[in-house]
Amino acid sequence: MKFKIILFSVIMTMMSPTPTKASAINGKLPICGNSPNCVSSQAEIHDKQHYVLPFEIKGNPRQAWAELKKAMIKQPRMVITHETHITLHAEATSLVFRFVDDINVLLDADAELIHIRSASRVGHSDFGVNRKRIEALRAELRKVGVVD
């Protein structure tokens, strides 16, 4: 049984697409595909399966950005892999099967918004994990008073 789990993990890792380190291109996050394992604040608002509200910044956008990075680093098994002054890419690894989810973030200081996307690299369903991840980050940022 243990061999089957290891073999399954190796196969899934090999099939995982290599993530794009660029979180955003020309102000746009990568789009979500058809599967329900992705949520994004830049999905169409009527696409309830994929759409999530962006983070609405209260006060200084740079402070909100710094607090977001702190909140992300505190998350278990999440690591920031690439960042610029307005974009960020992180990876979150699941505990048991070591599946990797990509988190892409874009700061729009002029609009006082932080756009965010969280998506599984493999599989079809994520059992709501990506949406819960974004809402947990939103809750952390609300606690420190940098987003509504």
Protein Blocks (a to p, Z undefined) as FASTA:
>chain_A
ZZmmmmmmmmmmmmpccddfblbgghiacdddfbfkbccfkbcfklmmlgccddddehjf
klmmmmmmmmmmmpghiacfbdcfkbccdddddfklopacdddddddfknopacdddddf
bdjbenhmmmmmmmmmmmmmmmnopaZZ
